Amino acid sequence: LKVLLSVDLFLFVRVLAMPRPVAATKKASPKAAKKAVAKPVDPVTASVRSVLAQLKKSSVEDTALEILLTSAKVTLPLEQENRAPMHEQVMSWIREQLQGQEQQAAAALAAVNQTLTSIDAERAQLAVVVAKAQEGRASAEELLKAKAAVSADRLAALDAQREADAAGLAARREKEVAVEAVLKVRGSVEAIQTALTELLGGTVEEKQVKKQVQKVCAFLKKAEGFDSALLNTLPSVLQKPASAMSQFEQTAAGAAVDWLKTHIAKLTEELGAAQTAVKEAETGLATLVGLETSYAAATGAEEAATQALSSAVDTLAAAEKAVSDFDSATEERRSERTATEETLGEVKASISEFEKLWMRTQKVEDVEMGSAETISQL
């Protein structure tokens, strides 16, 4: 085809289309002509059209393809006796293109078949994964069912015990409320102690000093047992850090610090007593406490089983999707194989038609294989 590209298309086609000497053929009698109602099927025309259609699928440049098709249209209908060397060259180019298409289609089919060789084994492996995932989900469902039953049983026992120990529960709750109250008060005192320490240490920003002094004094004013005379002194004393205070001011500030420490210690002691009271209340609820612990463990196990089932469901869904995706991909490969087989079949059929044209001579009756005049029908 590279040679074709270097030849003037118009000149080349004119040379190919020049009439060649044609051997004499027997003329049909007028009587026979009158009887002819319709022309018989022209195999040559059909063969030429088949080859031309296949040549149009060649992966060559547009210009080269145009030259090839134009040359083929002129050359293919010619019998061997009417072909010039240039026609023979065109026939060789046509065969080369068709054989190239055949090789490409055969290679594509072999590649597709290669991807399908292990399809059964691959799908069987995926099916095994699905089966295991199904077993895993079934096991997880059974485990969750068992854990849920245990939780239900322990909750029933716990509810029964709570009903039996209603008075004891009320007493325990009363003691727990006392503990919570002491904790809240101690937390407030400790916050004031921290604020006072920051003021004395000089770590409070200047613009925040006044606000923090008001916070400390407001709390001490409401505190039961704090010296009112000392409270009157503190607002002015706490405006400066301890390093800038006089001896009297340091004494006043120290008294406030000591009072807070003593108050916190007292609250801590009260907290200990309240916590002891809670434990004593629980002593009479030993069975109930044990059931509460047991039920908490059961609900924890049930939650873990729920998570395990969720994971098993996700695993099964992923395995089933893998099978679905594999089946879809396999169907695509099979469709591709079918299309490739059809392509290869079309190329082979065109090659078969080309070989008929290649071998055609004038010894064959025109009614069977047509004539060079076929070009006028293309």
C-alpha positions in Angstrom: 0.0 0.0 0.0 3.0 2.3 0.5 3.5 2.1 -3.3 -0.1 3.1 -3.9 0.3 6.2 -1.8 3.1 7.4 -4.2 1.0 7.0 -7.3 -1.4 9.6 -8.7 -4.9 8.2 -7.8 -6.5 9.4 -11.0 -3.8 8.0 -13.3 -3.6 4.7 -11.4 -7.3 4.1 -11.6 -7.4 5.0 -15.3 -4.6 2.5 -16.0 -6.4 -0.2 -14.1 -9.6 0.5 -15.8 -8.2 0.3 -19.4 -10.0 -2.4 -21.4 -8.1 -5.6 -21.8 -8.5 -8.0 -24.8 -11.3 -10.3 -24.0 -11.6 -13.8 -25.5 -14.6 -14.3 -27.8 -17.6 -15.7 -26.2 -20.6 -17.4 -27.8 -23.4 -14.9 -28.4 -26.8 -15.9 -27.2 -29.4 -16.4 -30.0 -32.3 -13.9 -30.4 -34.7 -16.6 -29.5 -32.9 -17.3 -26.3 -32.8 -13.6 -25.5 -36.5 -13.3 -25.8 -37.0 -16.2 -23.4 -34.8 -14.5 -20.7 -37.1 -12.9 -18.2 -34.6 -12.0 -15.5 -30.9 -12.0 -15.2 -29.5 -15.0 -13.3 -27.7 -14.4 -9.9 -24.3 -12.9 -10.6 -21.9 -14.7 -8.1 -19.0 -12.4 -9.2 -20.9 -9.3 -8.1 -21.7 -10.9 -4.8 -18.1 -12.0 -4.2 -16.7 -8.6 -5.1 -19.2 -6.8 -2.8 -18.2 -9.2 0.0 -14.5 -8.5 -0.4 -15.0 -4.7 -0.7 -17.1 -4.6 2.4 -14.4 -6.4 4.3 -11.7 -4.2 2.9 -13.5 -1.2 4.3 -12.7 -2.5 7.8 -9.0 -2.4 7.2 -7.0 -0.3 9.7 -5.1 1.8 7.2 -4.9 5.5 6.4 -8.0 7.0 4.8 -6.0 7.9 1.6 -4.5 4.4 1.3 -7.9 2.8 1.9 -9.5 5.0 -0.7 -6.9 3.9 -3.3 -7.2 0.3 -2.3 -11.0 0.2 -2.6 -10.9 2.0 -5.9 -8.3 -0.3 -7.3 -10.0 -3.4 -5.9 -13.3 -2.4 -7.5 -11.6 -2.3 -10.9 -9.5 -5.4 -10.4 -11.6 -8.0 -8.5 -14.1 -8.6 -11.4 -11.3 -9.4 -13.9 -10.5 -13.0 -14.9 -6.9 -14.2 -14.8 -6.5 -13.7 -18.5 -7.5 -10.1 -18.3 -5.2 -9.0 -15.5 -2.2 -6.9 -16.1 0.8 -7.2 -13.7 -0.5 -4.1 -11.9 -3.8 -5.9 -11.4 -2.0 -8.9 -9.9 -0.2 -6.5 -7.5 -3.5 -5.1 -6.4 -4.8 -8.7 -5.9 -1.8 -9.4 -3.7 -2.4 -6.3 -1.7 -6.1 -7.3 -1.2 -5.1 -10.8 0.0 -2.5 -9.2 2.3 -5.2 -7.0 3.9 -7.7 -9.8 4.3 -5.1 -12.2 5.8 -4.0 -9.4 8.2 -7.6 -9.0 9.3 -7.9 -12.8 9.7 -4.8 -12.9 11.9 -6.0 -10.0 14.0 -9.4 -11.6 14.5 -7.9 -15.0 15.3 -5.5 -13.4 17.9 -8.4 -11.6 19.5 -10.4 -14.8 19.7 -7.5 -16.7 21.2 -7.1 -13.9 23.8 -10.8 -14.0 24.7 -10.7 -17.8 25.0 -7.7 -17.6 27.2 -9.6 -15.4 29.7 -12.4 -18.1 29.7 -10.2 -21.2 30.2 -10.3 -21.0 34.0 -13.7 -19.6 34.4 -15.3 -22.6 36.1 -12.5 -23.0 38.6 -12.6 -19.2 39.4 -16.3 -19.2 40.0 -16.1 -22.4 42.1 -13.6 -20.6 44.4 -16.0 -17.6 44.7 -18.9 -20.0 45.4 -16.8 -21.5 48.3 -16.3 -18.0 49.7 -20.0 -17.4 49.6 -20.8 -20.7 51.2 -18.4 -19.9 54.1 -19.9 -16.5 54.5 -23.4 -18.0 54.7 -22.2 -20.3 57.4 -20.6 -17.4 59.2 -23.8 -15.5 59.1 -25.9 -18.4 60.3 -23.4 -19.0 63.2 -23.6 -15.3 64.1 -27.4 -15.4 64.1 -27.4 -18.4 66.4 -24.9 -16.8 68.7 -26.9 -13.5 68.9 -30.1 -15.5 69.5 -28.4 -17.3 72.5 -26.9 -14.1 73.9 -30.2 -12.3 73.6 -31.9 -15.1 75.5 -29.3 -14.9 78.3 -29.8 -11.1 78.5 -33.6 -11.6 78.7 -33.3 -14.2 81.4 -30.9 -12.1 83.5 -33.1 -9.0 83.1 -36.1 -10.9 84.3 -34.2 -12.0 87.4 -32.9 -8.5 87.9 -36.4 -7.0 87.7 -37.7 -9.6 90.2 -34.9 -8.8 92.6 -35.5 -5.1 92.2 -39.1 -5.5 93.1 -38.1 -7.5 96.2 -35.5 -5.0 97.2 -37.6 -1.8 96.5 -37.0 -0.4 100.0 -33.3 -1.1 99.9 -33.0 0.5 96.4 -34.6 3.6 97.7 -32.2 3.8 100.6 -29.2 3.3 98.3 -30.4 6.0 96.0 -30.8 8.4 98.9 -27.2 7.8 99.9 -26.1 8.2 96.3 -27.8 11.6 96.1 -26.0 12.6 99.2 -22.7 11.6 97.7 -23.5 13.6 94.5 -24.4 16.7 96.6 -21.1 16.6 98.5 -19.2 16.1 95.3 -20.9 19.1 93.7 -20.2 21.4 96.8 -16.5 20.2 97.0 -16.1 20.9 93.3 -17.3 24.5 93.8 -15.0 25.1 96.8 -12.0 23.7 94.9 -12.8 26.0 91.9 -12.7 29.0 94.3 -9.5 27.7 95.9 -7.9 27.6 92.4 -9.2 31.1 91.6 -7.7 32.5 94.8 -4.4 30.7 94.2 -4.2 32.3 90.7 -4.8 35.8 92.2 -2.2 35.4 94.9 0.2 34.0 92.3 -0.2 36.9 90.0 -1.1 34.7 87.0 -4.5 36.4 86.2 -4.6 38.9 83.4 -4.9 42.4 84.7 -8.3 43.0 83.0 -9.6 39.8 84.6 -8.4 40.5 88.1 -11.5 42.5 89.2 -13.9 39.9 87.8 -12.1 37.0 89.5 -11.9 38.9 92.9 -15.7 39.4 92.7 -16.2 35.7 92.0 -14.1 34.7 95.0 -15.7 37.2 97.4 -19.3 36.4 96.2 -18.7 32.7 97.0 -17.2 33.4 100.5 -20.0 35.7 101.3 -22.5 32.9 100.9 -20.3 30.3 102.6 -21.4 29.4 106.1 -18.9 30.2 108.8 -16.6 32.5 106.9 -15.4 35.6 109.0 -17.4 38.6 107.8 -14.7 41.1 108.9 -12.2 39.2 106.8 -14.6 39.2 103.9 -14.8 43.1 104.1 -11.0 43.2 103.8 -10.5 40.8 100.9 -11.8 42.8 97.9 -9.0 45.4 98.2 -6.4 42.9 99.3 -6.9 40.5 96.4 -6.5 43.2 93.8 -2.7 42.7 94.0 -0.5 39.6 94.0 0.9 38.2 97.3 4.4 39.5 96.4 3.0 43.1 96.5 1.0 42.7 99.7 1.8 44.1 103.1 2.3 41.7 106.1 -1.3 42.4 107.2 -2.7 41.8 103.7 -0.8 38.6 103.4 -2.2 37.4 106.7 -5.7 38.2 105.6 -5.3 36.4 102.3 -3.6 33.4 104.0 -6.6 33.2 106.4 -8.9 32.9 103.4 -6.7 30.2 101.9 -6.6 28.2 105.1 -10.4 28.5 105.5 -10.9 27.0 102.0 -8.4 24.2 102.8 -10.2 23.4 106.0 -13.6 23.5 104.3 -12.4 21.2 101.5 -11.0 18.7 104.0 -14.3 18.7 105.9 -16.2 18.1 102.7 -13.8 15.3 101.8 -14.6 13.7 105.1 -18.3 14.1 104.5 -17.9 12.5 101.1 -16.1 9.5 102.6 -18.9 9.1 105.1 -21.5 9.3 102.4 -19.7 6.8 100.2 -19.5 4.5 103.1 -23.2 4.8 103.6 -23.8 3.8 100.0 -21.6 0.7 100.4 -23.5 -0.2 103.6 -26.8 0.2 101.7 -25.5 -2.1 99.0 -24.5 -4.8 101.5 -28.1 -5.6 102.0 -28.5 -5.7 98.3 -25.7 -8.2 97.5 -27.9 -10.3 95.4 -29.2 -7.4 93.4 -25.8 -6.0 92.9 -24.6 -9.3 91.6 -27.6 -9.5 89.2 -26.8 -6.0 87.9 -23.2 -7.0 87.2 -24.4 -10.2 85.6 -26.9 -8.4 83.4 -24.4 -5.8 82.3 -22.0 -8.6 81.2 -24.9 -10.3 79.3 -25.8 -7.1 77.5 -22.2 -6.5 76.6 -22.0 -10.0 75.1 -25.2 -9.4 73.2 -23.9 -6.2 71.8 -20.7 -8.0 70.7 -22.8 -10.7 69.0 -24.8 -8.0 67.3 -21.6 -6.5 65.9 -20.4 -9.9 64.8 -23.6 -10.6 62.9 -23.4 -7.2 61.2 -19.9 -8.0 60.1 -21.0 -11.5 58.9 -23.8 -9.9 56.9 -21.4 -7.4 55.3 -18.9 -10.3 54.5 -21.7 -12.3 52.8 -22.9 -9.3 50.8 -19.3 -8.6 49.6 -18.9 -12.3 48.6 -22.3 -12.4 46.7 -21.4 -9.1 45.0 -18.1 -10.7 43.9 -20.0 -13.6 42.3 -22.4 -11.2 40.6 -19.6 -9.0 39.3 -17.7 -12.1 38.1 -20.8 -13.4 36.3 -21.4 -10.0 34.6 -17.7 -9.9 33.5 -18.0 -13.5 32.2 -21.1 -12.7 30.3 -19.3 -9.7 28.7 -16.3 -11.9 27.8 -18.7 -14.5 26.3 -20.4 -11.8 24.3 -17.0 -10.5 23.2 -16.1 -14.1 22.1 -19.3 -14.4 20.1 -18.6 -11.1 18.4 -15.0 -12.0 17.7 -16.1 -15.4 16.3 -18.5 -13.6 14.0 -15.8 -11.2 12.9 -13.5 -14.0 12.2 -16.2 -15.8 10.3 -16.9 -12.8 8.2 -13.2 -12.4 7.3 -12.9 -16.1 6.4 -16.0 -15.8 4.2 -14.5 -12.8 2.4 -11.3 -14.6 1.9 -13.2 -17.6 0.5 -14.9 -15.2 -1.9 -11.6 -13.6 -2.8 -10.0 -16.9 -3.6 -12.8 -17.6 -6.0 -12.2 -14.3 -7.7 -8.4 -14.9 -7.7 -8.7 -18.3 -9.4 -11.5 -17.2 -11.9 -10.7 -17.7 -15.6 -12.7 -17.4 -18.8 -13.2 -21.1 -18.9 -16.0 -20.7 -16.3 -19.4 -20.0 -17.9 -20.5 -16.4 -17.4 -23.8 -17.5 -16.0 -22.0 -19.2 -13.2 -19.3 -16.6 -12.3 -20.3 -13.4 -14.1 -18.0 -11.4 -16.3 -15.7 -8.3 -16.2 -18.8 -6.2 -16.8 -19.6 -6.8 -13.1 -17.9 -3.5 -12.4 -20.8 -1.6 -13.8 -23.1 -3.1 -11.2 -20.9 -2.1 -8.2 
